[in-house]
Amino acid sequence: MQFIKSANFTHVFQAITTLHDLTSPAKALLRFAGDQKIFLFYGDMGAGKTTFIKTICSELAVTDRVSSPTFSIVNEYESPAGPVYHFDFYRLKRESEAMDLGFEDYLYSGNYCLIEWPEKVSGLLPQEYVEITLAHVSDQERKLTGRILP
């Protein structure tokens, strides 16, 4: 793993990994994020966002079954550190739909918020967060790139 610091943000570049070996990148990302609990996940459909979130939840000792909240929009999981909120905004047409479900209350709760398709709610996001991009390398390999903003 390579860390690069700049004036505006810190980058962390994770070596290419398989979808079956996400534990090390998940542990590294949580260490890298420190106290930051807002995580935005970018990537094409099928890039592995939900799969990576499942691994992160495992590292957070979530005992609930982690699944994609594509239809429910948000899933809440229990962990020893408190609730973990998992959002999937893929189906949203307007940011107001996120407001209607109380997104800002979740966002500013101080709990982990793991957000898929954050570009659908870009106007509602806080200034500080961890951004993770998953890119296809092959059918089973992904490149993970993360940065903390600002």
N, CA, C and O atoms as a GROMACS GRO file, in nm:
protein
  600
    1MET      N    1   0.084  -0.117   0.000
    1MET     CA    2   0.000   0.000   0.000
    1MET      C    3   0.088   0.123   0.000
    1MET      O    4   0.188   0.129   0.072
    2GLN      N    5   0.052   0.220  -0.080
    2GLN     CA    6   0.131   0.341  -0.093
    2GLN      C    7   0.049   0.459  -0.043
    2GLN      O    8  -0.066   0.476  -0.083
    3PHE      N    9   0.107   0.542   0.044
    3PHE     CA   10   0.041   0.660   0.095
    3PHE      C   11   0.107   0.783   0.036
    3PHE      O   12   0.229   0.794   0.033
    4ILE      N   13   0.026   0.877  -0.013
    4ILE     CA   14   0.078   1.001  -0.068
    4ILE      C   15   0.003   1.115  -0.002
    4ILE      O   16  -0.120   1.116  -0.001
    5LYS      N   17   0.076   1.212   0.053
    5LYS     CA   18   0.011   1.326   0.118
    5LYS      C   19   0.028   1.450   0.030
    5LYS      O   20   0.131   1.469  -0.034
    6SER      N   21  -0.076   1.534   0.029
    6SER     CA   22  -0.068   1.662  -0.040
    6SER      C   23  -0.137   1.766   0.047
    6SER      O   24  -0.190   1.734   0.153
    7ALA      N   25  -0.136   1.890   0.002
    7ALA     CA   26  -0.193   1.999   0.081
    7ALA      C   27  -0.344   1.984   0.098
    7ALA      O   28  -0.398   2.020   0.203
    8ASN      N   29  -0.413   1.931  -0.002
    8ASN     CA   30  -0.559   1.927   0.002
    8ASN      C   31  -0.618   1.798   0.059
    8ASN      O   32  -0.727   1.801   0.115
    9PHE      N   33  -0.548   1.688   0.045
    9PHE     CA   34  -0.600   1.561   0.094
    9PHE      C   35  -0.489   1.459   0.099
    9PHE      O   36  -0.380   1.482   0.048
   10THR      N   37  -0.518   1.346   0.159
   10THR     CA   38  -0.424   1.236   0.165
   10THR      C   39  -0.476   1.125   0.076
   10THR      O   40  -0.593   1.089   0.085
   11HIS      N   41  -0.393   1.072  -0.008
   11HIS     CA   42  -0.431   0.959  -0.093
   11HIS      C   43  -0.377   0.831  -0.032
   11HIS      O   44  -0.270   0.830   0.028
   12VAL      N   45  -0.450   0.727  -0.048
   12VAL     CA   46  -0.396   0.594  -0.020
   12VAL      C   47  -0.429   0.509  -0.142
   12VAL      O   48  -0.545   0.500  -0.182
   13PHE      N   49  -0.331   0.450  -0.197
   13PHE     CA   50  -0.352   0.363  -0.313
   13PHE      C   51  -0.330   0.220  -0.270
   13PHE      O   52  -0.221   0.184  -0.224
   14GLN      N   53  -0.430   0.138  -0.285
   14GLN     CA   54  -0.421  -0.003  -0.250
   14GLN      C   55  -0.382  -0.081  -0.374
   14GLN      O   56  -0.435  -0.056  -0.482
   15ALA      N   57  -0.291  -0.170  -0.358
   15ALA     CA   58  -0.252  -0.256  -0.470
   15ALA      C   59  -0.374  -0.331  -0.521
   15ALA      O   60  -0.472  -0.349  -0.449
   16ILE      N   61  -0.367  -0.373  -0.643
   16ILE     CA   62  -0.475  -0.452  -0.703
   16ILE      C   63  -0.501  -0.573  -0.615
   16ILE      O   64  -0.408  -0.640  -0.571
   17THR      N   65  -0.627  -0.600  -0.590
   17THR     CA   66  -0.666  -0.711  -0.503
   17THR      C   67  -0.780  -0.789  -0.566
   17THR      O   68  -0.849  -0.739  -0.655
   18THR      N   69  -0.799  -0.910  -0.520
   18THR     CA   70  -0.911  -0.990  -0.571
   18THR      C   71  -1.032  -0.966  -0.483
   18THR      O   72  -1.020  -0.919  -0.369
   19LEU      N   73  -1.149  -0.997  -0.534
   19LEU     CA   74  -1.271  -0.983  -0.457
   19LEU      C   75  -1.277  -1.082  -0.342
   19LEU      O   76  -1.359  -1.067  -0.251
   20HIS      N   77  -1.190  -1.183  -0.344
   20HIS     CA   78  -1.188  -1.283  -0.237
   20HIS      C   79  -1.087  -1.248  -0.129
   20HIS      O   80  -1.077  -1.319  -0.029
   21ASP      N   81  -1.011  -1.140  -0.147
   21ASP     CA   82  -0.908  -1.103  -0.051
   21ASP      C   83  -0.919  -0.955  -0.017
   21ASP      O   84  -0.827  -0.877  -0.040
   22LEU      N   85  -1.034  -0.916   0.038
   22LEU     CA   86  -1.058  -0.776   0.071
   22LEU      C   87  -1.033  -0.743   0.217
   22LEU      O   88  -1.045  -0.627   0.258
   23THR      N   89  -0.998  -0.843   0.298
   23THR     CA   90  -0.979  -0.819   0.441
   23THR      C   91  -0.864  -0.723   0.467
   23THR      O   92  -0.880  -0.629   0.544
   24SER      N   93  -0.750  -0.745   0.406
   24SER     CA   94  -0.635  -0.655   0.428
   24SER      C   95  -0.666  -0.512   0.385
   24SER      O   96  -0.638  -0.420   0.460
   25PRO      N   97  -0.722  -0.491   0.265
   25PRO     CA   98  -0.758  -0.353   0.227
   25PRO      C   99  -0.861  -0.291   0.322
   25PRO      O  100  -0.853  -0.171   0.349
   26ALA      N  101  -0.956  -0.369   0.371
   26ALA     CA  102  -1.057  -0.314   0.463
   26ALA      C  103  -0.993  -0.270   0.594
   26ALA      O  104  -1.022  -0.162   0.644
   27LYS      N  105  -0.905  -0.353   0.649
   27LYS     CA  106  -0.834  -0.317   0.772
   27LYS      C  107  -0.750  -0.192   0.751
   27LYS      O  108  -0.751  -0.101   0.833
   28ALA      N  109  -0.678  -0.188   0.639
   28ALA     CA  110  -0.592  -0.073   0.609
   28ALA      C  111  -0.675   0.054   0.593
   28ALA      O  112  -0.636   0.161   0.641
   29LEU      N  113  -0.789   0.044   0.526
   29LEU     CA  114  -0.874   0.161   0.505
   29LEU      C  115  -0.927   0.213   0.638
   29LEU      O  116  -0.929   0.335   0.659
   30LEU      N  117  -0.971   0.126   0.726
   30LEU     CA  118  -1.022   0.170   0.856
   30LEU      C  119  -0.912   0.236   0.939
   30LEU      O  120  -0.937   0.335   1.007
   31ARG      N  121  -0.790   0.182   0.934
   31ARG     CA  122  -0.677   0.246   1.004
   31ARG      C  123  -0.649   0.383   0.943
   31ARG      O  124  -0.632   0.482   1.015
   32PHE      N  125  -0.646   0.388   0.812
   32PHE     CA  126  -0.618   0.512   0.738
   32PHE      C  127  -0.722   0.618   0.770
   32PHE      O  128  -0.688   0.736   0.785
   33ALA      N  129  -0.848   0.580   0.781
   33ALA     CA  130  -0.958   0.675   0.803
   33ALA      C  131  -0.955   0.735   0.943
   33ALA      O  132  -1.010   0.844   0.964
   34GLY      N  133  -0.894   0.667   1.038
   34GLY     CA  134  -0.890   0.718   1.174
   34GLY      C  135  -1.030   0.736   1.230
   34GLY      O  136  -1.107   0.640   1.236
   35ASP      N  137  -1.062   0.858   1.273
   35ASP     CA  138  -1.192   0.886   1.334
   35ASP      C  139  -1.301   0.916   1.231
   35ASP      O  140  -1.418   0.930   1.267
   36GLN      N  141  -1.265   0.927   1.105
   36GLN     CA  142  -1.364   0.958   1.001
   36GLN      C  143  -1.460   0.841   0.985
   36GLN      O  144  -1.417   0.726   0.975
   37LYS      N  145  -1.590   0.870   0.982
   37LYS     CA  146  -1.690   0.763   0.975
   37LYS      C  147  -1.783   0.774   0.854
   37LYS      O  148  -1.875   0.694   0.841
   38ILE      N  149  -1.759   0.870   0.768
   38ILE     CA  150  -1.840   0.883   0.647
   38ILE      C  151  -1.756   0.829   0.531
   38ILE      O  152  -1.650   0.884   0.501
   39PHE      N  153  -1.804   0.723   0.467
   39PHE     CA  154  -1.732   0.658   0.357
   39PHE      C  155  -1.819   0.662   0.231
   39PHE      O  156  -1.933   0.616   0.233
   40LEU      N  157  -1.765   0.716   0.124
   40LEU     CA  158  -1.836   0.723  -0.004
   40LEU      C  159  -1.772   0.623  -0.099
   40LEU      O  160  -1.650   0.624  -0.118
   41PHE      N  161  -1.853   0.539  -0.160
   41PHE     CA  162  -1.804   0.433  -0.248
   41PHE      C  163  -1.846   0.460  -0.391
   41PHE      O  164  -1.965   0.466  -0.423
   42TYR      N  165  -1.746   0.478  -0.477
   42TYR     CA  166  -1.768   0.503  -0.620
   42TYR      C  167  -1.722   0.382  -0.700
   42TYR      O  168  -1.628   0.313  -0.662
   43GLY      N  169  -1.788   0.358  -0.810
   43GLY     CA  170  -1.750   0.249  -0.899
   43GLY      C  171  -1.867   0.209  -0.985
   43GLY      O  172  -1.983   0.233  -0.950
   44ASP      N  173  -1.837   0.150  -1.097
   44ASP     CA  174  -1.941   0.103  -1.188
   44ASP      C  175  -2.025  -0.005  -1.122
   44ASP      O  176  -1.986  -0.063  -1.021
   45MET      N  177  -2.141  -0.031  -1.181
   45MET     CA  178  -2.225  -0.143  -1.138
   45MET      C  179  -2.141  -0.271  -1.145
   45MET      O  180  -2.076  -0.298  -1.246
   46GLY      N  181  -2.142  -0.347  -1.038
   46GLY     CA  182  -2.066  -0.472  -1.035
   46GLY      C  183  -1.919  -0.457  -1.001
   46GLY      O  184  -1.843  -0.554  -1.010
   47ALA      N  185  -1.877  -0.337  -0.962
   47ALA     CA  186  -1.735  -0.314  -0.930
   47ALA      C  187  -1.695  -0.380  -0.798
   47ALA      O  188  -1.576  -0.405  -0.775
   48GLY      N  189  -1.791  -0.407  -0.711
   48GLY     CA  190  -1.759  -0.470  -0.583
   48GLY      C  191  -1.783  -0.381  -0.463
   48GLY      O  192  -1.732  -0.410  -0.354
   49LYS      N  193  -1.859  -0.274  -0.480
   49LYS     CA  194  -1.884  -0.182  -0.368
   49LYS      C  195  -1.949  -0.254  -0.250
   49LYS      O  196  -1.901  -0.245  -0.137
   50THR      N  197  -2.058  -0.326  -0.276
   50THR     CA  198  -2.127  -0.396  -0.168
   50THR      C  199  -2.039  -0.505  -0.109
   50THR      O  200  -2.039  -0.526   0.012
   51THR      N  201  -1.964  -0.574  -0.191
   51THR     CA  202  -1.875  -0.679  -0.143
   51THR      C  203  -1.770  -0.620  -0.049
   51THR      O  204  -1.740  -0.678   0.056
   52PHE      N  205  -1.713  -0.505  -0.086
   52PHE     CA  206  -1.613  -0.440   0.000
   52PHE      C  207  -1.678  -0.390   0.129
   52PHE      O  208  -1.619  -0.401   0.236
   53ILE      N  209  -1.799  -0.337   0.119
   53ILE     CA  210  -1.870  -0.291   0.238
   53ILE      C  211  -1.896  -0.407   0.333
   53ILE      O  212  -1.885  -0.391   0.455
   54LYS      N  213  -1.930  -0.524   0.280
   54LYS     CA  214  -1.950  -0.642   0.365
   54LYS      C  215  -1.822  -0.672   0.444
   54LYS      O  216  -1.829  -0.706   0.562
   55THR      N  217  -1.708  -0.661   0.379
   55THR     CA  218  -1.580  -0.688   0.446
   55THR      C  219  -1.551  -0.582   0.551
   55THR      O  220  -1.504  -0.614   0.660
   56ILE      N  221  -1.577  -0.456   0.520
   56ILE     CA  222  -1.559  -0.348   0.618
   56ILE      C  223  -1.648  -0.374   0.739
   56ILE      O  224  -1.604  -0.360   0.853
   57CYS      N  225  -1.773  -0.410   0.715
   57CYS     CA  226  -1.865  -0.439   0.825
   57CYS      C  227  -1.814  -0.555   0.910
   57CYS      O  228  -1.828  -0.553   1.033
   58SER      N  229  -1.757  -0.654   0.848
   58SER     CA  230  -1.699  -0.765   0.922
   58SER      C  231  -1.587  -0.715   1.013
   58SER      O  232  -1.577  -0.758   1.128
   59GLU      N  233  -1.505  -0.625   0.963
   59GLU     CA  234  -1.396  -0.567   1.043
   59GLU      C  235  -1.449  -0.479   1.155
   59GLU      O  236  -1.382  -0.461   1.256
   60LEU      N  237  -1.569  -0.425   1.138
   60LEU     CA  238  -1.634  -0.344   1.243
   60LEU      C  239  -1.713  -0.433   1.340
   60LEU      O  240  -1.782  -0.383   1.429
   61ALA      N  241  -1.702  -0.564   1.323
   61ALA     CA  242  -1.768  -0.664   1.408
   61ALA      C  243  -1.921  -0.658   1.399
   61ALA      O  244  -1.991  -0.686   1.497
   62VAL      N  245  -1.972  -0.621   1.282
   62VAL     CA  246  -2.116  -0.625   1.259
   62VAL      C  247  -2.159  -0.771   1.261
   62VAL      O  248  -2.098  -0.855   1.195
   63THR      N  249  -2.263  -0.800   1.336
   63THR     CA  250  -2.311  -0.938   1.346
   63THR      C  251  -2.431  -0.964   1.255
   63THR      O  252  -2.463  -1.079   1.226
   64ASP      N  253  -2.497  -0.859   1.210
   64ASP     CA  254  -2.611  -0.873   1.120
   64ASP      C  255  -2.566  -0.917   0.982
   64ASP      O  256  -2.449  -0.901   0.946
   65ARG      N  257  -2.658  -0.973   0.905
   65ARG     CA  258  -2.630  -1.009   0.765
   65ARG      C  259  -2.625  -0.879   0.685
   65ARG      O  260  -2.720  -0.801   0.685
   66VAL      N  261  -2.515  -0.857   0.617
   66VAL     CA  262  -2.496  -0.736   0.537
   66VAL      C  263  -2.541  -0.765   0.394
   66VAL      O  264  -2.497  -0.862   0.332
   67SER      N  265  -2.630  -0.680   0.344
   67SER     CA  266  -2.681  -0.697   0.208
   67SER      C  267  -2.700  -0.561   0.143
   67SER      O  268  -2.702  -0.458   0.211
   68SER      N  269  -2.714  -0.561   0.013
   68SER     CA  270  -2.732  -0.436  -0.060
   68SER      C  271  -2.868  -0.375  -0.029
   68SER      O  272  -2.970  -0.443  -0.038
   69PRO      N  273  -2.870  -0.247   0.008
   69PRO     CA  274  -2.998  -0.181   0.034
   69PRO      C  275  -3.056  -0.113  -0.091
   69PRO      O  276  -3.117  -0.007  -0.081
   70THR      N  277  -3.038  -0.175  -0.206
   70THR     CA  278  -3.084  -0.114  -0.331
   70THR      C  279  -3.232  -0.077  -0.325
   70THR      O  280  -3.270   0.030  -0.371
   71PHE      N  281  -3.314  -0.163  -0.269
   71PHE     CA  282  -3.458  -0.134  -0.266
   71PHE      C  283  -3.502  -0.066  -0.138
   71PHE      O  284  -3.598   0.012  -0.140
   72SER      N  285  -3.435  -0.093  -0.028
   72SER     CA  286  -3.471  -0.029   0.099
   72SER      C  287  -3.403   0.107   0.114
   72SER      O  288  -3.442   0.184   0.201
   73ILE      N  289  -3.304   0.137   0.034
   73ILE     CA  290  -3.222   0.259   0.034
   73ILE      C  291  -3.121   0.260   0.149
   73ILE      O  292  -3.006   0.298   0.129
   74VAL      N  293  -3.163   0.220   0.269
   74VAL     CA  294  -3.070   0.217   0.382
   74VAL      C  295  -3.092   0.090   0.464
   74VAL      O  296  -3.206   0.049   0.488
   75ASN      N  297  -2.983   0.028   0.504
   75ASN     CA  298  -2.985  -0.084   0.600
   75ASN      C  299  -2.909  -0.040   0.724
   75ASN      O  300  -2.808   0.029   0.714
   76GLU      N  301  -2.958  -0.079   0.839
   76GLU     CA  302  -2.891  -0.051   0.965
   76GLU      C  303  -2.840  -0.182   1.023
   76GLU      O  304  -2.914  -0.280   1.034
   77TYR      N  305  -2.712  -0.183   1.061
   77TYR     CA  306  -2.650  -0.300   1.120
   77TYR      C  307  -2.600  -0.263   1.259
   77TYR      O  308  -2.564  -0.148   1.285
   78GLU      N  309  -2.598  -0.361   1.347
   78GLU     CA  310  -2.547  -0.339   1.482
   78GLU      C  311  -2.400  -0.380   1.491
   78GLU      O  312  -2.358  -0.480   1.433
   79SER      N  313  -2.324  -0.299   1.563
   79SER     CA  314  -2.183  -0.330   1.590
   79SER      C  315  -2.154  -0.290   1.734
   79SER      O  316  -2.232  -0.215   1.793
   80PRO      N  317  -2.044  -0.337   1.792
   80PRO     CA  318  -2.009  -0.298   1.929
   80PRO      C  319  -1.991  -0.147   1.944
   80PRO      O  320  -2.010  -0.093   2.053
   81ALA      N  321  -1.956  -0.079   1.836
   81ALA     CA  322  -1.934   0.066   1.841
   81ALA      C  323  -2.063   0.144   1.815
   81ALA      O  324  -2.061   0.267   1.816
   82GLY      N  325  -2.173   0.075   1.791
   82GLY     CA  326  -2.300   0.142   1.762
   82GLY      C  327  -2.348   0.108   1.622
   82GLY      O  328  -2.288   0.025   1.554
   83PRO      N  329  -2.458   0.170   1.580
   83PRO     CA  330  -2.515   0.138   1.449
   83PRO      C  331  -2.419   0.171   1.334
   83PRO      O  332  -2.340   0.265   1.341
   84VAL      N  333  -2.430   0.092   1.230
   84VAL     CA  334  -2.359   0.118   1.103
   84VAL      C  335  -2.469   0.131   0.998
   84VAL      O  336  -2.553   0.043   0.984
   85TYR      N  337  -2.467   0.242   0.924
   85TYR     CA  338  -2.569   0.268   0.823
   85TYR      C  339  -2.510   0.246   0.684
   85TYR      O  340  -2.404   0.298   0.651
   86HIS      N  341  -2.581   0.169   0.604
   86HIS     CA  342  -2.536   0.133   0.469
   86HIS      C  343  -2.642   0.184   0.371
   86HIS      O  344  -2.756   0.139   0.372
   87PHE      N  345  -2.602   0.279   0.288
   87PHE     CA  346  -2.693   0.342   0.191
   87PHE      C  347  -2.659   0.297   0.050
   87PHE      O  348  -2.543   0.275   0.016
   88ASP      N  349  -2.762   0.284  -0.032
   88ASP     CA  350  -2.746   0.261  -0.176
   88ASP      C  351  -2.843   0.355  -0.246
   88ASP      O  352  -2.964   0.330  -0.248
   89PHE      N  353  -2.790   0.462  -0.303
   89PHE     CA  354  -2.872   0.565  -0.366
   89PHE      C  355  -2.891   0.547  -0.516
   89PHE      O  356  -2.932   0.640  -0.585
   90TYR      N  357  -2.860   0.429  -0.566
   90TYR     CA  358  -2.867   0.404  -0.710
   90TYR      C  359  -3.004   0.440  -0.770
   90TYR      O  360  -3.010   0.497  -0.878
   91ARG      N  361  -3.111   0.407  -0.701
   91ARG     CA  362  -3.246   0.426  -0.756
   91ARG      C  363  -3.301   0.567  -0.733
   91ARG      O  364  -3.408   0.598  -0.785
   92LEU      N  365  -3.232   0.652  -0.658
   92LEU     CA  366  -3.284   0.786  -0.632
   92LEU      C  367  -3.289   0.870  -0.759
   92LEU      O  368  -3.198   0.867  -0.841
   93LYS      N  369  -3.396   0.943  -0.773
   93LYS     CA  370  -3.412   1.036  -0.887
   93LYS      C  371  -3.375   1.179  -0.846
   93LYS      O  372  -3.325   1.257  -0.928
   94ARG      N  373  -3.400   1.212  -0.717
   94ARG     CA  374  -3.375   1.347  -0.668
   94ARG      C  375  -3.315   1.340  -0.527
   94ARG      O  376  -3.342   1.247  -0.451
   95GLU      N  377  -3.234   1.440  -0.493
   95GLU     CA  378  -3.177   1.447  -0.358
   95GLU      C  379  -3.285   1.456  -0.252
   95GLU      O  380  -3.266   1.410  -0.140
   96SER      N  381  -3.397   1.517  -0.287
   96SER     CA  382  -3.505   1.533  -0.189
   96SER      C  383  -3.555   1.398  -0.138
   96SER      O  384  -3.606   1.389  -0.026
   97GLU      N  385  -3.540   1.292  -0.217
   97GLU     CA  386  -3.579   1.159  -0.171
   97GLU      C  387  -3.492   1.115  -0.053
   97GLU      O  388  -3.541   1.051   0.040
   98ALA      N  389  -3.365   1.150  -0.057
   98ALA     CA  390  -3.275   1.118   0.055
   98ALA      C  391  -3.313   1.201   0.178
   98ALA      O  392  -3.310   1.152   0.290
   99MET      N  393  -3.348   1.326   0.154
   99MET     CA  394  -3.392   1.413   0.265
   99MET      C  395  -3.518   1.355   0.331
   99MET      O  396  -3.531   1.357   0.453
  100ASP      N  397  -3.609   1.303   0.249
  100ASP     CA  398  -3.734   1.248   0.301
  100ASP      C  399  -3.712   1.129   0.394
  100ASP      O  400  -3.792   1.107   0.485
  101LEU      N  401  -3.606   1.054   0.372
  101LEU     CA  402  -3.580   0.939   0.460
  101LEU      C  403  -3.490   0.974   0.577
  101LEU      O  404  -3.448   0.886   0.652
  102GLY      N  405  -3.459   1.104   0.594
  102GLY     CA  406  -3.381   1.148   0.709
  102GLY      C  407  -3.231   1.129   0.693
  102GLY      O  408  -3.161   1.110   0.792
  103PHE      N  409  -3.181   1.135   0.570
  103PHE     CA  410  -3.040   1.111   0.543
  103PHE      C  411  -2.948   1.197   0.629
  103PHE      O  412  -2.848   1.147   0.682
  104GLU      N  413  -2.980   1.325   0.644
  104GLU     CA  414  -2.891   1.412   0.722
  104GLU      C  415  -2.884   1.370   0.868
  104GLU      O  416  -2.779   1.385   0.931
  105ASP      N  417  -2.992   1.317   0.923
  105ASP     CA  418  -2.988   1.268   1.061
  105ASP      C  419  -2.890   1.152   1.074
  105ASP      O  420  -2.812   1.146   1.170
  106TYR      N  421  -2.894   1.061   0.979
  106TYR     CA  422  -2.798   0.950   0.978
  106TYR      C  423  -2.655   1.004   0.963
  106TYR      O  424  -2.564   0.965   1.036
  107LEU      N  425  -2.639   1.095   0.867
  107LEU     CA  426  -2.508   1.146   0.830
  107LEU      C  427  -2.437   1.213   0.948
  107LEU      O  428  -2.316   1.198   0.964
  108TYR      N  429  -2.512   1.286   1.028
  108TYR     CA  430  -2.452   1.360   1.139
  108TYR      C  431  -2.474   1.291   1.274
  108TYR      O  432  -2.465   1.355   1.378
  109SER      N  433  -2.502   1.161   1.271
  109SER     CA  434  -2.526   1.084   1.394
  109SER      C  435  -2.397   1.050   1.468
  109SER      O  436  -2.400   1.014   1.586
  110GLY      N  437  -2.283   1.060   1.399
  110GLY     CA  438  -2.157   1.019   1.459
  110GLY      C  439  -2.128   0.871   1.440
  110GLY      O  440  -2.026   0.821   1.487
  111ASN      N  441  -2.218   0.801   1.372
  111ASN     CA  442  -2.200   0.658   1.345
  111ASN      C  443  -2.146   0.639   1.204
  111ASN      O  444  -2.147   0.731   1.122
  112TYR      N  445  -2.098   0.517   1.177
  112TYR     CA  446  -2.048   0.487   1.043
  112TYR      C  447  -2.161   0.496   0.941
  112TYR      O  448  -2.270   0.442   0.962
  113CYS      N  449  -2.134   0.566   0.831
  113CYS     CA  450  -2.224   0.575   0.717
  113CYS      C  451  -2.145   0.531   0.594
  113CYS      O  452  -2.048   0.596   0.555
  114LEU      N  453  -2.188   0.421   0.535
  114LEU     CA  454  -2.123   0.362   0.418
  114LEU      C  455  -2.217   0.385   0.301
  114LEU      O  456  -2.326   0.328   0.297
  115ILE      N  457  -2.176   0.468   0.205
  115ILE     CA  458  -2.269   0.520   0.104
  115ILE      C  459  -2.228   0.479  -0.036
  115ILE      O  460  -2.122   0.517  -0.085
  116GLU      N  461  -2.314   0.399  -0.101
  116GLU     CA  462  -2.295   0.363  -0.241
  116GLU      C  463  -2.371   0.463  -0.328
  116GLU      O  464  -2.479   0.509  -0.290
  117TRP      N  465  -2.316   0.494  -0.443
  117TRP     CA  466  -2.372   0.591  -0.538
  117TRP      C  467  -2.390   0.729  -0.474
  117TRP      O  468  -2.498   0.788  -0.485
  118PRO      N  469  -2.287   0.782  -0.406
  118PRO     CA  470  -2.299   0.913  -0.340
  118PRO      C  471  -2.318   1.028  -0.438
  118PRO      O  472  -2.364   1.136  -0.399
  119GLU      N  473  -2.283   1.007  -0.565
  119GLU     CA  474  -2.302   1.114  -0.663
  119GLU      C  475  -2.448   1.152  -0.677
  119GLU      O  476  -2.478   1.261  -0.727
  120LYS      N  477  -2.539   1.067  -0.634
  120LYS     CA  478  -2.683   1.096  -0.640
  120LYS      C  479  -2.725   1.196  -0.533
  120LYS      O  480  -2.833   1.255  -0.542
  121VAL      N  481  -2.641   1.215  -0.430
  121VAL     CA  482  -2.673   1.307  -0.320
  121VAL      C  483  -2.558   1.404  -0.294
  121VAL      O  484  -2.536   1.444  -0.179
  122SER      N  485  -2.485   1.440  -0.396
  122SER     CA  486  -2.363   1.520  -0.379
  122SER      C  487  -2.388   1.652  -0.307
  122SER      O  488  -2.300   1.699  -0.234
  123GLY      N  489  -2.503   1.712  -0.324
  123GLY     CA  490  -2.534   1.838  -0.258
  123GLY      C  491  -2.562   1.825  -0.109
  123GLY      O  492  -2.570   1.925  -0.039
  124LEU      N  493  -2.577   1.703  -0.061
  124LEU     CA  494  -2.608   1.680   0.081
  124LEU      C  495  -2.488   1.631   0.161
  124LEU      O  496  -2.497   1.618   0.284
  125LEU      N  497  -2.379   1.604   0.095
  125LEU     CA  498  -2.264   1.542   0.162
  125LEU      C  499  -2.186   1.643   0.245
  125LEU      O  500  -2.179   1.761   0.210
  126PRO      N  501  -2.127   1.598   0.356
  126PRO     CA  502  -2.045   1.688   0.438
  126PRO      C  503  -1.914   1.720   0.366
  126PRO      O  504  -1.883   1.663   0.262
  127GLN      N  505  -1.838   1.813   0.423
  127GLN     CA  506  -1.711   1.851   0.362
  127GLN      C  507  -1.602   1.749   0.389
  127GLN      O  508  -1.506   1.739   0.312
  128GLU      N  509  -1.614   1.672   0.496
  128GLU     CA  510  -1.511   1.575   0.532
  128GLU      C  511  -1.566   1.434   0.518
  128GLU      O  512  -1.673   1.402   0.570
  129TYR      N  513  -1.491   1.350   0.447
  129TYR     CA  514  -1.531   1.211   0.427
  129TYR      C  515  -1.416   1.133   0.367
  129TYR      O  516  -1.315   1.191   0.325
  130VAL      N  517  -1.431   1.002   0.364
  130VAL     CA  518  -1.336   0.914   0.297
  130VAL      C  519  -1.400   0.872   0.166
  130VAL      O  520  -1.514   0.823   0.164
  131GLU      N  521  -1.328   0.891   0.058
  131GLU     CA  522  -1.377   0.855  -0.075
  131GLU      C  523  -1.304   0.731  -0.123
  131GLU      O  524  -1.180   0.728  -0.124
  132ILE      N  525  -1.378   0.629  -0.164
  132ILE     CA  526  -1.319   0.504  -0.212
  132ILE      C  527  -1.371   0.478  -0.352
  132ILE      O  528  -1.491   0.480  -0.376
  133THR      N  529  -1.280   0.454  -0.444
  133THR     CA  530  -1.317   0.420  -0.581
  133THR      C  531  -1.270   0.278  -0.610
  133THR      O  532  -1.155   0.244  -0.585
  134LEU      N  533  -1.361   0.198  -0.661
  134LEU     CA  534  -1.329   0.061  -0.702
  134LEU      C  535  -1.333   0.056  -0.854
  134LEU      O  536  -1.433   0.096  -0.915
  135ALA      N  537  -1.227   0.008  -0.914
  135ALA     CA  538  -1.218   0.000  -1.060
  135ALA      C  539  -1.189  -0.143  -1.103
  135ALA      O  540  -1.106  -0.211  -1.042
  136HIS      N  541  -1.257  -0.187  -1.208
  136HIS     CA  542  -1.234  -0.321  -1.264
  136HIS      C  543  -1.093  -0.330  -1.322
  136HIS      O  544  -1.050  -0.242  -1.397
  137VAL      N  545  -1.023  -0.435  -1.289
  137VAL     CA  546  -0.896  -0.469  -1.352
  137VAL      C  547  -0.919  -0.594  -1.437
  137VAL      O  548  -0.873  -0.604  -1.550
  138SER      N  549  -0.992  -0.689  -1.378
  138SER     CA  550  -1.033  -0.811  -1.448
  138SER      C  551  -1.161  -0.860  -1.380
  138SER      O  552  -1.214  -0.792  -1.291
  139ASP      N  553  -1.211  -0.975  -1.421
  139ASP     CA  554  -1.335  -1.027  -1.361
  139ASP      C  555  -1.327  -1.038  -1.210
  139ASP      O  556  -1.425  -1.011  -1.141
  140GLN      N  557  -1.212  -1.077  -1.157
  140GLN     CA  558  -1.198  -1.098  -1.013
  140GLN      C  559  -1.105  -0.999  -0.944
  140GLN      O  560  -1.090  -1.004  -0.822
  141GLU      N  561  -1.042  -0.909  -1.018
  141GLU     CA  562  -0.947  -0.815  -0.957
  141GLU      C  563  -1.000  -0.673  -0.964
  141GLU      O  564  -1.065  -0.632  -1.060
  142ARG      N  565  -0.970  -0.598  -0.856
  142ARG     CA  566  -1.011  -0.459  -0.849
  142ARG      C  567  -0.895  -0.374  -0.799
  142ARG      O  568  -0.809  -0.419  -0.723
  143LYS      N  569  -0.893  -0.250  -0.845
  143LYS     CA  570  -0.800  -0.151  -0.791
  143LYS      C  571  -0.882  -0.062  -0.697
  143LYS      O  572  -0.984  -0.007  -0.737
  144LEU      N  573  -0.836  -0.050  -0.574
  144LEU     CA  574  -0.903   0.033  -0.475
  144LEU      C  575  -0.820   0.159  -0.454
  144LEU      O  576  -0.700   0.152  -0.430
  145THR      N  577  -0.885   0.273  -0.465
  145THR     CA  578  -0.818   0.400  -0.442
  145THR      C  579  -0.900   0.476  -0.338
  145THR      O  580  -1.021   0.489  -0.352
  146GLY      N  581  -0.833   0.525  -0.235
  146GLY     CA  582  -0.904   0.599  -0.132
  146GLY      C  583  -0.836   0.730  -0.102
  146GLY      O  584  -0.715   0.745  -0.117
  147ARG      N  585  -0.917   0.825  -0.059
  147ARG     CA  586  -0.861   0.953  -0.014
  147ARG      C  587  -0.953   1.013   0.091
  147ARG      O  588  -1.074   0.991   0.089
  148ILE      N  589  -0.895   1.089   0.180
  148ILE     CA  590  -0.971   1.159   0.283
  148ILE      C  591  -0.983   1.304   0.238
  148ILE      O  592  -0.884   1.367   0.204
  149LEU      N  593  -1.105   1.355   0.240
  149LEU     CA  594  -1.129   1.494   0.205
  149LEU      C  595  -1.181   1.567   0.326
  149LEU      O  596  -1.254   1.505   0.404
  150PRO      N  597  -1.150   1.692   0.351
  150PRO     CA  598  -1.069   1.776   0.263
  150PRO      C  599  -0.923   1.744   0.277
  150PRO      O  600  -0.840   1.805   0.210
   0.00000   0.00000   0.00000
